Amino acid sequence: MGTAQFAAETTPAAARHPVKTPITAYDARDEIALGILLQMANLPTEDITPEMLEHFLTAHAGNALVGAAGLEVLGEVGLLRSVAVDESHRGTGLGKRLVAAMEEHAREQGVRELYLLTTDAVDFFAGMGYRKLPREQAPAAIAGTAQFSNLCPSSAAFLVKTLVA
Ligand SMILES: CC(C)(COP(=O)(O)OP(=O)(O)OC[C@H]1O[C@@H](n2cnc3c(N)ncnc32)[C@H](O)[C@@H]1OP(=O)(O)O)[C@@H](O)C(=O)NCCC(=O)NCCS
């Protein structure tokens, strides 16, 4: 593929948002917007506790919430969850930056292995080093989460990434 053709096919989303959307810790002022963002992305919200929100990251364009990522810290393992980017900002690299920022945060919390469930974004996470795992191999702490036991459809893929070997 020639450089010009590649540029024409890849610039639109990034060109609409040339400034990198800042990623910051969750703030309670985003409570309603976060609920809407996750619902629009078909992700569960009913099991999110105030303690979990201490491990959520958000991204804003101006005052608007356009991205989020969450983490359940369960000792040395963690559940990456609530990774969502508003349609307006998809394809700009924001999803990837949110996951990378959350991995860094998880490491700081002492998490060595990060698990997640997804129905629609297996390839997205595979591109970031996550690999599929049979559900039966889930550590007890992960198997006990609401996401794992009843909120995510049984068809959802189960993935893991080692953060600290
Ligand atoms: C998955 C999601 C967060 C990706 O956000 P995004 O900002 O569009 O992703 P990026 O722009 O960082 O994309 C990074 C790469 O992943 C690819 N990608 C993005 N979404 C993808 C998807 N759903 N499936 C496969 N690949 C995907 C992009 O093409 C890009 O590839 P490249 O690096 O080769 O160019 C977004 O599509 C979303 O909110 N989906 C709905 C919620 C969801 O399924 N969350 C995951 C479970 S928690």
The ligand as a Gaussian input file, in Angstrom:
#p B3LYP/6-31G(d) Opt

LIG

0 1
 C      -12.752000      -1.831000      22.404000
 C      -12.685000      -0.296000      22.408000
 C      -12.441000       0.185000      23.845000
 C      -11.516000       0.140000      21.517000
 O      -11.357000       1.544000      21.623000
 P      -10.646000       2.414000      20.471000
 O      -10.301000       3.729000      21.075000
 O      -11.453000       2.411000      19.238000
 O       -9.335000       1.544000      20.221000
 P       -7.946000       2.071000      19.594000
 O       -8.223000       3.229000      18.694000
 O       -6.965000       2.266000      20.700000
 O       -7.558000       0.798000      18.735000
 C       -6.361000       0.097000      18.898000
 C       -6.317000      -0.998000      17.871000
 O       -7.368000      -1.969000      18.140000
 C       -8.213000      -2.104000      16.981000
 N       -9.589000      -2.262000      17.514000
 C      -10.335000      -1.316000      18.100000
 N      -11.510000      -1.837000      18.507000
 C      -11.501000      -3.146000      18.155000
 C      -12.429000      -4.227000      18.314000
 N      -13.611000      -4.069000      18.936000
 N      -12.060000      -5.440000      17.824000
 C      -10.866000      -5.616000      17.223000
 N       -9.943000      -4.631000      17.041000
 C      -10.258000      -3.419000      17.510000
 C       -8.020000      -0.830000      16.217000
 O       -8.301000      -1.025000      14.851000
 C       -6.555000      -0.523000      16.459000
 O       -5.741000      -1.300000      15.636000
 P       -4.303000      -0.736000      15.131000
 O       -3.496000      -0.468000      16.366000
 O       -3.789000      -1.857000      14.296000
 O       -4.627000       0.508000      14.377000
 C      -13.982000       0.337000      21.843000
 O      -14.240000      -0.224000      20.568000
 C      -15.208000       0.138000      22.732000
 O      -15.527000       0.971000      23.580000
 N      -15.942000      -0.987000      22.531000
 C      -17.173000      -1.299000      23.293000
 C      -16.869000      -1.762000      24.714000
 C      -16.034000      -3.042000      24.772000
 O      -16.246000      -3.991000      24.041000
 N      -15.054000      -3.050000      25.739000
 C      -14.183000      -4.188000      25.966000
 C      -14.615000      -5.084000      27.091000
 S      -14.347000      -4.365000      28.701000

